[in-house]
Amino acid sequence: MPSVKITETILRDAHQSMIATRMPYEVMEPILDVMDSVGYNAVECWGGATFDACLRFLKEDPWVRLRKLKSHFKNTKIQMLFRGQNILGYNHYADDVVEYFVKKSVSNGVDIIRIFDCLNDIRNLKTAIDASKKEGAHVQVAFSYTLGSAYTNEYWCKLAKDIENMGADSICIKDMAGLLLPYETEKLIKELKKNVKLPIELHTHYTSGMGSMTLIKAVEAGVDIIDTAISSLALGTSQPATEVMVKAFEGTKYDTGLDIDKLIEIAKYFNEYRDKCLADGLLNPKVMTVNVNTLKYQVPGGMLSNLIKQLTDAGAIDRLNDVLEEIPKVRKDFGEPPLVTPSSQIVGTQAVMNVLSNERYKIVPKESKKLVKGEFGKTILDMDKNVVKKILGDEKQITCRPADNIKPQLKGFEEEMKMYKEQDEDVLTYALFPTVAKDFFEYRRAKKTGIDKNLYDKEKNVYPI
């Protein structure tokens, strides 16, 4: 048995971090059988932003993609990223929706569900953990690693112990922005190993330039699994390169046992796609380089690529440094939450608004208000009272588990979208992204009937047939 296992991210987080999750299934398919023969611990290929991007930009049904992926990965476990009570969306959902989403994810092919909460509020993990265990999936709970005065190794160890006590099968350190330093990683892994008995996986990003060194020190300290990406879409805002890490451990007691020749074949295939993305501008060279300022701004890879796109679309890419300077200030005002979806988008967008409007909190998106009100859970530190007052006015912050205030939603979603339903999973697609889902459902129907989507009568919910 190899002493260190590898989870491959090229089909999810690598392209989410480098090209805003725009890799279509048709690009993946020709190489999937080769990937299945490598011997990975798992292939992360669903969840995260893939669901939204499939619908919104690629006009793919994410459930169909999952079933197709499962048909090729006969020997390799499929892993997904699951945002706790947020599922894959940006708001909290009722428990019945979370439970049904887990059930359908497993029945369609997911083997490992990596569950996290953007605020590390464990109250928001319980429903997803219990549902995943009920469906027989491997439950991996991730804590979102970040820096700050309250985030000590004692804090992480207590959180890991709480996760173990909740019934998790393994723990993941989710280092979204590449903030882990090699020797700090060694200390953290050793402390965690003293406090919990579960296998530990490390997910980091190369954004700060620390990734490969961090993984080596983690492995030496006893980490069980590491996340890497095939070199075609590795480094930069993505993960350390799979082939490099496999070769680094080859012939040592940490040998992964993976076939380097097969990995090179996979890289050769994806290199062509990377070059195409560079040529058409989808892959911005800015996300391919090391940015040591990450250690100051704590901006994750996917957040950085989306910030660049957001500012480019607004004709304000020259304000990127101003936005990066504003992000830690907003984060402090909001109680120092980890920067991971959806808190990363909320903090990032608020920073953009503060910079472009030339007045802090003059424009406050509804998501910022929800975070400040407590609708995503409790932050580790208290929020700035003046900022809370400016955003909420006389409204009170909530202190309970946010989902306790949400009545069952599934039947309501079923009723709202019944005219579109072609499969059970459609109700979940609608529940997460109603507007985008309806547009996709219209597209799907038009494609099947051969009718121009633009002829759809939205008021009557019918096509002229």
Disulfide bonds with the S-S distance in Angstrom:
none
